């Protein structure tokens, strides 16, 4: 991201990743020139587009609740 923003993702929000063994969670790779993450053994793919969509929603919800934070946390 060119803006310098930090994008944090809680992987426990994804059912397949949450149920996976720790060793399986560490077996990921970047896909599509860095715009996605894949866990082949779990048959799970997550995209930057999805992360950003969730981040924008979370940022809006924080604003509505009166929280202002430079860090984006996805759940």
BELQUI-V225984 format. One record per residue. N is the residue number from 0. RES is the residue in one small letter. PHI is phi in whole degrees, 0 to 359 (NA if undefined). Layout:
N&RES&PHI + N&RES&PHI
This chain:
0&x&NA + 1&x&282 + 2&x&281 + 3&x&85 + 4&x&292 + 5&x&257 + 6&x&243 + 7&x&253 + 8&x&232 + 9&x&273 + 10&x&292 + 11&x&293 + 12&x&284 + 13&x&262 + 14&x&303 + 15&x&294 + 16&x&287 + 17&x&298 + 18&x&280 + 19&x&290 + 20&x&286 + 21&x&308 + 22&x&299 + 23&x&291 + 24&x&295 + 25&x&280 + 26&x&266 + 27&x&240 + 28&x&215 + 29&x&285 + 30&x&234 + 31&x&49 + 32&x&59 + 33&x&89 + 34&x&260 + 35&x&204 + 36&x&230 + 37&x&232 + 38&x&245 + 39&x&298 + 40&x&293 + 41&x&261 + 42&x&54 + 43&x&228 + 44&x&230 + 45&x&237 + 46&x&247 + 47&x&299 + 48&x&303 + 49&x&294 + 50&x&299 + 51&x&294 + 52&x&298 + 53&x&295 + 54&x&298 + 55&x&298 + 56&x&296 + 57&x&296 + 58&x&296 + 59&x&297 + 60&x&296 + 61&x&298 + 62&x&297 + 63&x&295 + 64&x&273 + 65&x&87 + 66&x&265 + 67&x&236 + 68&x&214 + 69&x&285 + 70&x&269 + 71&x&261 + 72&x&239 + 73&x&262 + 74&x&237
